Amino acid sequence: MNLFERKVLVVVPARGGSKRIPKKNLFPMFGQPMIYWPLYELSKLFLASQVLVSTDDDAILSLAAKKGLSANYRRPADLADDHTGTVAVASHALHWHENTFGEVEFLVTVYPTAVLLRGNDILEAFRQLEKNREADSIMSATNFPSPIQRAVFLGDNGFAQMFQPRHYYSRSQDLVPGFFDAGQFYISRAGSARAGKILTNSNTLLHPLKREEVIDIDDQEDLDIALSKIKVSNIAPPPNDWTFKSSPCPSFRKM
C-alpha cells in the first residue's frame, strides 16, 4: 500500500502550552525532541505535503519546518487551551487543508507523544478500514490487563465498591475483554470527520496493540515509563539527517 499516492491528511496536534510536563513535545528523548519520534515514522509513509503539524508554538513550528513540513498553518489561540479536544483541533486543520489544497479521502491523527509508533501499524490499520466499508474510522487500542467488569472505586464512605457488583463471582475467561485508547493514532474517512462523527456516534474499528508497545505520555511517571520502554526494547532514536520527502522515491515504492 503506497500511502504517499493517496489523498490523505495527517494531523499532528502539538500545542506548546503543556502544563504537567512543560514543553512536553520538545522534551529531549535520547538526543531527539519527542515530536521527532512519531514524525520520523510518518516520514516513511507520507510525503511532506500530506502532513500538517497543528501548533501554536514557534519552536515546534520551526522543528517541523526543519524536517520539510509546511509552516503555513498555525493553530488559532482559541483551540490551544487546556480544554479543547483533539477532534476540534483535527477538524480545524482538515477544514483549512481542504479549503487550501482540495478534499482528501482520509484524515489521520497522530499524537506527538506517540514515541512507540510503528509505521506498519498504520499500514495495517488502513487495510482494516478499507476492508470494512461500514466503518467510519479505526483507532489504535490496547487491552486492559484485568477485567474492567470487576473494577472498583472508592465510594463516598471511603470504602471500595464495585462498578458492576453482579460480576463479583464471574470468571475472567467468561468476561468480554476491555480495550482503551492507546494514544497513538486514529484514521477516519474524511467524510465522517466532516460530519462530526466520533467514537460515540459512529462505527469505529480497533487496531489492537500489545501493552508493551503503548504509552500515553501525560505526566512525569508516563515519561519515565516511556524512556524505560525505549531503553529495554533497544529502539534507536531518529537519525539526525532524516527529512520528509517532497516526492516519492524508489525506496518508498517498495512499501
C-alpha positions as CSV (number, residue, x, y, z in Angstrom):
1,M,0.0,0.0,0.0
2,N,1.5,3.3,-1.1
3,L,0.1,5.9,1.2
4,F,2.1,8.8,-0.5
5,E,-0.2,8.3,-3.5
6,R,-3.4,8.6,-1.6
7,K,-5.4,11.6,-0.7
8,V,-4.5,11.6,3.0
9,L,-4.1,14.4,5.5
10,V,-2.0,13.5,8.7
11,V,-2.6,16.0,11.5
12,V,-0.2,16.0,14.5
13,P,-1.7,18.1,17.3
14,A,1.2,19.6,19.2
15,R,0.4,22.7,21.2
16,G,3.1,24.4,23.2
17,G,1.3,25.0,26.5
18,S,1.6,21.6,28.2
19,K,1.2,22.0,32.0
20,R,2.2,18.7,33.7
21,I,5.4,18.4,31.6
22,P,6.3,21.9,30.4
23,K,7.3,22.0,26.7
24,K,6.5,18.3,26.6
25,N,6.5,17.9,22.8
26,L,10.0,19.3,22.7
27,F,11.4,17.1,25.6
28,P,14.7,15.6,24.5
29,M,14.5,11.8,24.3
30,F,17.8,10.2,23.7
31,G,19.1,13.2,21.8
32,Q,15.9,13.9,19.8
33,P,12.9,16.1,20.6
34,M,9.9,13.9,21.5
35,I,7.9,15.1,18.5
36,Y,10.6,13.8,16.1
37,W,10.0,10.2,17.1
38,P,6.5,9.9,15.6
39,L,7.3,12.3,12.8
40,Y,10.2,10.1,11.8
41,E,7.9,7.1,11.5
42,L,5.4,9.2,9.5
43,S,8.2,10.2,7.1
44,K,8.5,6.6,6.0
45,L,4.8,6.5,4.9
46,F,3.8,10.1,3.9
47,L,5.1,13.0,1.9
48,A,5.6,16.4,3.4
49,S,2.5,17.7,1.6
50,Q,0.4,15.1,3.4
51,V,1.4,16.1,7.0
52,L,0.4,19.1,9.0
53,V,1.7,19.9,12.5
54,S,-1.1,21.8,14.3
55,T,0.6,24.0,16.8
56,D,0.5,27.5,18.3
57,D,4.2,27.3,19.3
58,D,7.0,28.9,17.3
59,A,9.7,26.4,18.4
60,I,7.5,23.4,17.4
61,L,6.7,25.0,14.1
62,S,10.4,25.6,13.5
63,L,11.3,22.0,14.3
64,A,8.7,20.8,11.8
65,A,9.9,23.1,9.1
66,K,13.5,21.8,9.6
67,K,12.2,18.4,8.5
68,G,10.5,19.7,5.4
69,L,7.0,20.3,6.7
70,S,4.9,23.4,5.9
71,A,4.9,26.4,8.3
72,N,1.9,28.0,6.6
73,Y,-0.6,26.7,9.0
74,R,-0.9,27.8,12.6
75,R,-3.4,26.7,15.2
76,P,-5.6,29.5,16.4
77,A,-5.3,30.6,20.0
78,D,-8.9,29.6,20.9
79,L,-8.0,26.0,20.0
80,A,-4.8,25.9,22.0
81,D,-6.1,25.9,25.6
82,D,-6.4,23.2,28.2
83,H,-9.9,22.2,27.3
84,T,-10.1,21.9,23.5
85,G,-10.2,18.3,22.4
86,T,-8.3,16.5,19.7
87,V,-11.4,16.2,17.4
88,A,-11.9,20.0,17.2
89,V,-8.1,20.5,16.5
90,A,-8.0,17.9,13.8
91,S,-11.3,19.2,12.2
92,H,-10.0,22.7,12.0
93,A,-6.8,21.5,10.3
94,L,-8.8,19.4,7.9
95,H,-11.1,22.3,7.0
96,W,-8.1,24.6,6.4
97,H,-6.2,22.0,4.3
98,E,-9.2,21.1,2.1
99,N,-10.0,24.8,1.5
100,T,-6.4,25.4,0.5
101,F,-5.5,22.3,-1.4
102,G,-8.7,20.3,-2.1
103,E,-10.5,17.4,-0.5
104,V,-8.8,14.4,1.0
105,E,-10.2,10.8,1.4
106,F,-8.7,10.1,4.8
107,L,-7.8,12.0,8.0
108,V,-5.1,10.6,10.2
109,T,-4.4,12.0,13.6
110,V,-1.1,11.1,15.3
111,Y,-0.1,12.3,18.7
112,P,3.3,14.0,19.1
113,T,3.9,11.8,22.2
114,A,3.5,8.5,20.3
115,V,7.2,7.7,20.7
116,L,6.5,4.0,20.2
117,L,4.6,4.5,17.0
118,R,5.3,1.9,14.2
119,G,4.6,2.6,10.6
120,N,3.4,-0.9,10.0
121,D,0.6,-0.5,12.5
122,I,-0.7,2.5,10.4
123,L,-0.5,0.5,7.2
124,E,-2.4,-2.4,8.7
125,A,-5.0,-0.1,10.2
126,F,-5.6,1.4,6.7
127,R,-6.0,-2.1,5.3
128,Q,-8.6,-2.9,8.1
129,L,-10.5,0.2,7.4
130,E,-10.6,-0.3,3.7
131,K,-11.9,-3.8,4.0
132,N,-14.8,-2.7,6.1
133,R,-16.9,-0.2,4.1
134,E,-19.3,0.2,7.0
135,A,-16.6,1.5,9.3
136,D,-16.2,5.3,9.7
137,S,-12.8,5.1,11.5
138,I,-10.2,3.0,13.3
139,M,-8.3,3.7,16.4
140,S,-5.2,2.2,18.0
141,A,-6.1,0.5,21.2
142,T,-4.8,-2.0,23.8
143,N,-6.5,-4.2,26.3
144,F,-6.8,-3.7,30.0
145,P,-4.7,-6.2,32.0
146,S,-7.6,-7.1,34.2
147,P,-11.4,-7.4,33.6
148,I,-13.0,-4.0,33.7
149,Q,-16.3,-5.6,34.8
150,R,-14.7,-6.2,38.2
151,A,-13.2,-2.7,38.6
152,V,-13.7,-0.9,41.9
153,F,-13.8,2.7,43.1
154,L,-13.8,4.5,46.5
155,G,-17.3,5.4,47.5
156,D,-18.3,8.5,49.5
157,N,-17.8,6.4,52.6
158,G,-14.2,5.8,51.7
159,F,-14.7,2.1,51.2
160,A,-14.2,0.0,48.0
161,Q,-17.3,-0.5,45.8
162,M,-17.6,-2.4,42.5
163,F,-18.8,-0.7,39.4
164,Q,-20.6,-3.9,38.4
165,P,-21.2,-6.0,41.6
166,R,-23.0,-8.7,39.6
167,H,-19.6,-9.8,38.2
168,Y,-18.1,-10.4,41.7
169,Y,-18.1,-14.2,41.1
170,S,-17.6,-14.1,37.3
171,R,-14.6,-15.9,35.9
172,S,-12.1,-13.8,34.0
173,Q,-12.4,-16.0,30.9
174,D,-16.2,-15.5,30.9
175,L,-16.0,-11.7,30.6
176,V,-15.6,-9.7,27.5
177,P,-12.1,-8.1,27.2
178,G,-12.0,-4.3,27.6
179,F,-9.8,-2.0,25.5
180,F,-8.7,1.6,25.9
181,D,-7.3,4.3,23.6
182,A,-3.6,3.6,23.0
183,G,-2.9,7.3,22.5
184,Q,-1.1,6.7,19.2
185,F,-3.3,7.3,16.1
186,Y,-6.8,7.5,14.6
187,I,-7.7,7.1,11.0
188,S,-11.1,8.4,9.8
189,R,-12.8,8.7,6.4
190,A,-12.7,12.4,5.7
191,G,-16.5,12.4,5.1
192,S,-17.1,11.0,8.5
193,A,-14.8,13.6,10.1
194,R,-16.6,16.4,8.3
195,A,-19.9,15.1,9.5
196,G,-18.7,15.3,13.1
197,K,-18.7,11.5,13.7
198,I,-16.7,10.4,16.8
199,L,-16.4,7.3,18.8
200,T,-19.8,7.7,20.5
201,N,-21.8,8.2,17.3
202,S,-20.0,6.2,14.6
203,N,-18.7,2.7,13.6
204,T,-15.2,2.6,14.9
205,L,-12.8,-0.3,14.4
206,L,-10.0,-1.2,16.8
207,H,-6.4,-1.8,15.8
208,P,-5.1,-3.7,18.8
209,L,-1.5,-3.1,20.0
210,K,0.4,-5.0,22.7
211,R,0.5,-3.3,26.0
212,E,4.3,-3.1,26.0
213,E,4.1,-1.1,22.7
214,V,1.9,1.6,24.2
215,I,2.5,4.6,26.5
216,D,0.3,7.7,26.6
217,I,2.6,10.4,28.0
218,D,0.7,12.8,30.2
219,D,2.9,13.2,33.3
220,Q,6.4,12.6,34.6
221,E,5.6,9.0,35.5
222,D,4.4,8.3,32.0
223,L,7.6,9.9,30.6
224,D,9.8,7.7,32.9
225,I,7.9,4.6,31.6
226,A,8.4,5.7,28.0
227,L,12.1,6.2,28.4
228,S,12.4,2.8,30.1
229,K,10.4,1.0,27.4
230,I,12.6,2.6,24.7
231,K,15.7,1.5,26.5
232,V,14.5,-2.0,27.2
233,S,13.3,-2.5,23.6
234,N,16.6,-1.2,22.3
235,I,14.7,1.2,19.9
236,A,17.1,3.5,18.1
237,P,16.3,7.2,18.1
238,P,15.6,9.0,14.8
239,P,18.8,9.7,12.9
240,N,20.0,13.3,12.6
241,D,19.7,13.5,8.8
242,W,16.2,12.4,8.1
243,T,13.6,14.6,6.4
244,F,10.2,14.3,4.8
245,K,10.2,13.7,1.0
246,S,8.5,16.2,-1.3
247,S,8.0,13.4,-3.9
248,P,8.1,9.6,-3.9
249,C,11.4,7.9,-4.2
250,P,12.2,4.2,-5.1
251,S,12.5,3.1,-1.5
252,F,9.0,4.3,-0.8
253,R,7.5,2.4,-3.7
254,K,8.6,-0.9,-2.2
255,M,6.4,-0.4,0.9
